[in-house]
Amino acid sequence: MFQKKTYAVFLILLLMMFTAACSGSKTSAEKKNSETEKSSDIAQVKIKDVSYTLPSKYDKSTSDDQLVLKVNVAVKNTGKEPLNVDSMDFTLYQDDTKMSDTDPEDYNEKLRSSTINADKSVEGSLFYVVDKGEKYELNYTPESYGDKKPKSVTFKIDGKDKKILATADQLQDSAKALSAYVDVLLFGKDNADFEKITGDNKNKIVSDFNESAKDGYLSASGLSSTYADSKALDNIVNGIKEGLSKNSSIQAKTTSISKDEAIVEATIKPVDASSLSDRIEDRVKDYYSKNSGASYEDAVKYALQVYPEEFKKLGPASSEKTVEVKMKKNDIDQWQLDMDDYRAAELVEAFIKE
């Protein structure tokens, strides 16, 4: 029975290792936004920022090659009467085609319908489904009163601008960060971009990870260091990493972004560990048959000794599993795992199929 308990403990251990290690540091930096400003006879409009983002997961109308153009605007009432402002006052054209507006993941980001008094402003974002890298025109027509039609203003937006295109390239950074965490923590690999995209110190997080592994095992199993010394635990942790690196895989894709949070879809090919308990049990029975005077302590130590060897023999499972993982962005656009979210546990569990 202890063999199966030992295996179950290592599933718990794997999760404890992962969650304990992923507590990234945050640093701050000032973000600079370019502004474009134009005025009609009753309103002043500023484009504060333009970027590409992903469609909301609730928007099923976009094709795979389309993105959403997010335009952050501020509207100031320069007239004497109250001014009604609404996202419908804006229209985006791609060439001569009027583009569809869409709702963001977080509806609070969208420019809200409001009435502002003289010299007051309102700010929010506009969202349009577009083809990446095209030329766009944003038209603003203030709501008219009476017979007099207010002047419209038009902004030209170059979708090939390097700064705007860079925002499209960054849309998969959260997926790259998740893959980097898996590389250095679960697969024991070196990922050259790890510190750049996560903000974590690679050597420190791996060291913390390994120490958490050993402490977590002893705590979860109830075994003392008499049975599992530091060397045995190091061998087990390294064996798990080697086995996962060789026989499991992950494909990560960012599916939605809302402010400083992203959802990454991780498709995982797990290790098939359904035979692991029986493998270890057979090894222990063979050990007893050859060592009739062996004690329970001897058997436990032997089971721990052969555990990494047997784990590395496991092959990939026949089916994949897809889980969603929540990532959070720090102040300088580095993506880190949200360990307070329940989906972090689902990610780890998906790598081993019982």
C-alpha positions in Angstrom: 0.0 0.0 0.0 2.8 2.4 0.8 3.9 2.3 -2.9 0.5 3.8 -4.0 0.6 6.3 -1.2 4.1 7.3 -2.3 2.9 7.9 -5.9 -0.1 9.9 -4.8 2.1 12.0 -2.5 4.3 12.9 -5.5 1.3 14.2 -7.4 0.6 16.5 -4.4 4.3 17.3 -4.3 4.4 18.4 -7.9 1.6 20.8 -7.3 3.2 22.2 -4.1 6.5 22.6 -5.8 4.9 24.6 -8.6 2.8 26.9 -6.5 5.4 27.6 -4.0 8.0 28.6 -6.5 5.9 31.0 -8.6 5.8 34.2 -6.7 7.2 36.7 -9.2 8.5 40.1 -8.2 7.1 43.3 -9.5 8.9 46.5 -10.6 7.4 49.7 -11.8 8.1 51.9 -14.8 6.4 54.8 -16.3 4.5 54.2 -19.5 4.5 56.8 -22.2 1.6 57.2 -24.6 1.6 59.3 -27.7 -1.3 61.6 -28.1 -3.0 62.9 -31.2 -5.5 65.8 -30.7 -8.1 67.4 -32.9 -11.1 69.7 -32.2 -14.5 70.2 -33.6 -16.6 73.3 -32.8 -17.9 71.8 -29.5 -15.5 69.0 -28.6 -11.9 68.2 -28.4 -10.8 64.6 -29.0 -7.5 63.1 -28.0 -6.3 59.7 -29.1 -4.2 58.6 -26.1 -3.1 55.2 -27.2 -3.7 52.7 -30.1 -2.9 49.0 -29.8 -4.0 45.6 -31.1 -5.7 43.2 -28.7 -7.4 39.9 -28.9 -11.2 39.5 -29.4 -13.2 38.7 -26.4 -13.8 35.0 -25.8 -17.5 35.8 -26.1 -17.1 37.2 -29.6 -17.6 34.3 -32.1 -17.8 36.5 -35.2 -14.1 37.1 -35.8 -12.0 35.0 -38.0 -8.7 33.5 -36.8 -6.6 36.0 -38.7 -8.4 39.1 -37.3 -7.5 41.2 -34.3 -9.2 44.0 -32.4 -7.9 47.5 -32.7 -8.2 49.2 -29.3 -8.3 53.0 -29.4 -8.2 54.9 -26.1 -9.8 58.3 -26.5 -10.6 61.3 -24.3 -13.4 63.7 -25.2 -13.6 67.2 -23.7 -16.7 69.4 -24.0 -15.4 72.8 -25.4 -18.9 74.2 -25.9 -21.2 75.9 -23.6 -24.0 73.3 -23.4 -23.8 69.8 -22.0 -22.4 67.3 -24.5 -23.6 63.7 -24.9 -20.7 61.3 -25.6 -21.2 57.7 -26.8 -19.0 55.1 -28.5 -21.5 55.2 -31.4 -20.3 58.8 -32.1 -17.2 57.1 -33.5 -16.8 55.1 -36.7 -13.7 53.3 -37.9 -13.0 52.6 -41.6 -10.5 50.2 -43.1 -9.9 51.6 -46.5 -13.5 52.4 -47.5 -15.1 49.7 -45.4 -16.8 50.5 -42.1 -15.5 48.1 -39.5 -17.6 46.4 -36.8 -17.3 47.5 -33.3 -17.0 44.9 -30.6 -17.1 44.6 -26.8 -14.0 44.0 -24.8 -13.5 41.2 -22.2 -13.9 43.8 -19.5 -16.9 46.0 -20.5 -15.7 48.7 -18.1 -12.8 49.5 -20.5 -15.3 50.6 -23.2 -16.2 54.3 -23.6 -19.4 54.7 -21.8 -22.4 56.8 -22.8 -22.3 59.9 -20.7 -23.3 63.6 -20.6 -20.5 66.0 -19.7 -20.7 69.7 -18.8 -18.6 72.5 -20.3 -14.8 72.0 -19.8 -15.3 68.5 -18.5 -13.9 65.3 -20.1 -14.6 61.6 -20.4 -12.2 58.9 -21.3 -12.6 55.3 -22.5 -11.6 52.9 -25.2 -13.1 51.9 -28.6 -12.8 48.4 -30.0 -13.1 47.4 -33.6 -12.5 44.1 -35.5 -9.8 44.7 -38.1 -7.2 43.1 -40.3 -3.8 43.6 -38.9 -1.4 46.1 -40.5 -3.9 48.1 -42.6 -4.6 51.8 -42.7 -7.6 53.0 -40.7 -9.6 56.2 -40.3 -11.4 57.0 -37.1 -14.2 59.5 -37.5 -15.9 61.4 -34.6 -19.1 63.3 -35.1 -20.5 64.9 -32.0 -24.2 64.5 -31.3 -26.1 67.3 -33.1 -28.7 69.6 -31.6 -31.2 71.5 -33.7 -30.5 72.4 -37.3 -26.8 73.1 -36.9 -24.6 70.1 -37.6 -21.4 70.0 -35.6 -18.0 69.6 -37.3 -16.6 66.1 -37.6 -13.0 65.2 -37.0 -11.0 62.4 -38.6 -7.8 60.7 -37.4 -5.6 58.6 -39.6 -4.2 55.5 -38.0 -1.4 53.5 -39.6 -1.7 49.9 -38.6 1.8 49.2 -39.9 3.3 51.7 -37.4 6.1 49.9 -35.6 4.8 50.7 -32.1 1.3 49.5 -33.0 2.5 46.4 -34.7 4.7 45.6 -31.6 1.5 45.4 -29.6 0.3 42.6 -31.9 3.6 40.7 -31.4 3.2 41.0 -27.7 -0.2 39.3 -27.6 1.3 35.9 -27.1 3.8 37.0 -24.5 1.7 35.5 -21.7 1.7 32.2 -23.5 5.4 32.4 -23.9 5.8 33.1 -20.2 3.7 30.1 -19.2 5.8 27.9 -21.4 8.9 29.4 -19.8 7.7 28.5 -16.3 7.0 24.9 -17.4 10.4 24.7 -19.1 12.5 25.8 -16.1 10.4 24.3 -13.3 8.7 21.1 -14.6 11.0 20.2 -17.5 14.3 21.3 -15.9 15.3 23.1 -19.1 17.1 26.3 -19.7 14.9 29.0 -21.2 16.9 32.0 -22.3 13.9 34.4 -22.3 12.6 33.3 -18.9 13.8 36.3 -16.9 13.0 38.8 -19.6 9.3 37.8 -20.0 8.5 36.8 -16.4 10.6 39.1 -14.2 11.6 36.2 -12.0 15.2 35.3 -11.1 15.7 32.0 -12.8 18.4 30.6 -10.5 16.5 31.6 -7.4 13.1 30.3 -8.5 14.6 26.9 -9.5 16.4 26.7 -6.2 13.2 27.6 -4.3 11.3 25.1 -6.4 13.7 22.3 -5.5 13.7 23.1 -1.8 9.9 23.3 -1.8 9.8 20.0 -3.4 11.8 18.3 -0.7 10.0 20.0 2.1 6.6 19.4 0.5 7.3 15.7 0.1 8.2 15.2 3.7 5.2 17.2 4.9 2.7 15.6 2.6 3.9 12.0 3.0 4.4 12.0 6.7 7.8 10.3 6.2 10.8 11.4 8.1 14.2 12.2 6.6 15.2 8.7 7.9 13.3 7.3 4.9 13.9 10.1 2.5 17.1 12.0 2.8 18.0 15.0 0.7 19.9 13.0 -1.9 17.0 10.6 -2.5 14.6 13.6 -2.8 16.9 15.3 -5.3 17.0 12.2 -7.4 13.2 11.9 -7.4 12.7 15.6 -8.3 15.2 15.4 -11.1 13.7 12.1 -12.3 10.3 13.6 -12.5 11.6 16.6 -14.4 13.5 14.4 -16.9 10.5 12.2 -17.4 8.1 15.1 -18.0 10.6 16.8 -20.3 11.0 13.6 -22.4 7.5 12.3 -22.5 5.1 15.2 -22.0 4.6 18.5 -23.9 2.7 21.7 -23.8 1.3 24.1 -26.5 0.2 27.4 -25.1 -1.9 30.1 -26.8 -3.2 33.3 -25.3 -7.0 33.4 -26.1 -8.1 36.6 -24.3 -6.6 39.6 -22.6 -8.3 42.1 -20.3 -6.2 44.9 -18.9 -3.4 43.2 -16.9 -4.9 39.7 -17.0 -4.7 37.0 -19.7 -6.2 33.6 -20.2 -3.8 31.1 -21.8 -5.1 27.9 -23.3 -2.6 25.1 -22.6 -2.9 21.9 -24.6 -0.9 19.3 -22.7 0.2 15.8 -23.8 0.7 14.2 -20.3 2.8 11.4 -19.1 0.8 8.1 -18.8 1.5 7.1 -15.1 -1.3 4.6 -14.9 1.2 1.8 -14.5 3.6 3.5 -12.1 2.2 2.1 -8.9 2.3 -1.4 -10.2 5.8 -1.0 -11.6 7.1 0.2 -8.2 5.2 -2.5 -6.4 6.7 -5.2 -8.6 10.2 -3.8 -8.0 9.6 -3.9 -4.2 8.3 -7.4 -4.3 11.4 -8.5 -6.2 13.5 -6.7 -3.7 11.8 -8.6 -0.8 12.3 -11.9 -2.6 16.0 -11.3 -2.8 16.4 -9.7 0.6 14.2 -11.7 3.0 15.6 -9.9 6.0 14.8 -6.5 4.7 12.8 -4.2 7.0 9.9 -1.9 6.1 12.3 1.0 6.3 14.6 -0.7 3.8 11.7 -1.3 1.5 10.6 2.3 1.6 14.1 3.5 0.8 14.3 1.1 -2.1 10.9 2.3 -3.4 12.1 5.9 -3.3 15.4 4.8 -5.0 13.7 3.2 -8.0 10.9 5.8 -8.3 12.8 8.2 -10.6 14.0 5.3 -12.7 10.5 4.0 -13.2 9.0 7.4 -13.8 11.5 8.1 -16.6 10.3 4.9 -18.3 6.7 6.1 -18.6 5.5 7.1 -22.0 3.2 9.8 -23.3 -0.5 9.3 -22.9 -2.6 8.6 -26.0 -4.8 11.7 -25.5 -4.3 15.4 -24.8 -5.9 17.6 -22.2 -6.6 21.3 -22.5 -6.8 23.6 -19.6 -7.1 27.4 -19.2 -4.5 29.2 -17.1 -4.8 32.8 -15.7 -1.7 35.0 -16.1 -1.1 38.5 -14.6 1.0 41.3 -15.9 3.2 43.4 -13.7 4.0 47.1 -14.1 6.6 46.5 -16.8 4.6 44.1 -19.0 6.1 40.9 -17.7 3.7 38.0 -17.4 3.5 35.8 -14.2 1.3 33.0 -13.1 -1.7 33.9 -11.0 -1.2 31.3 -8.2 -4.3 32.5 -6.4 -6.4 31.1 -9.3 -7.7 27.5 -9.1 -6.6 26.9 -12.7 -2.9 26.8 -11.7 -3.6 23.5 -10.0 -5.4 22.1 -13.0 -2.3 22.9 -15.1 0.0 20.8 -13.0 -2.4 17.9 -12.7 -2.8 17.8 -16.4 0.8 16.7 -16.9 0.3 13.3 -15.3 -2.4 10.9 -16.3 -3.2 8.3 -13.7 
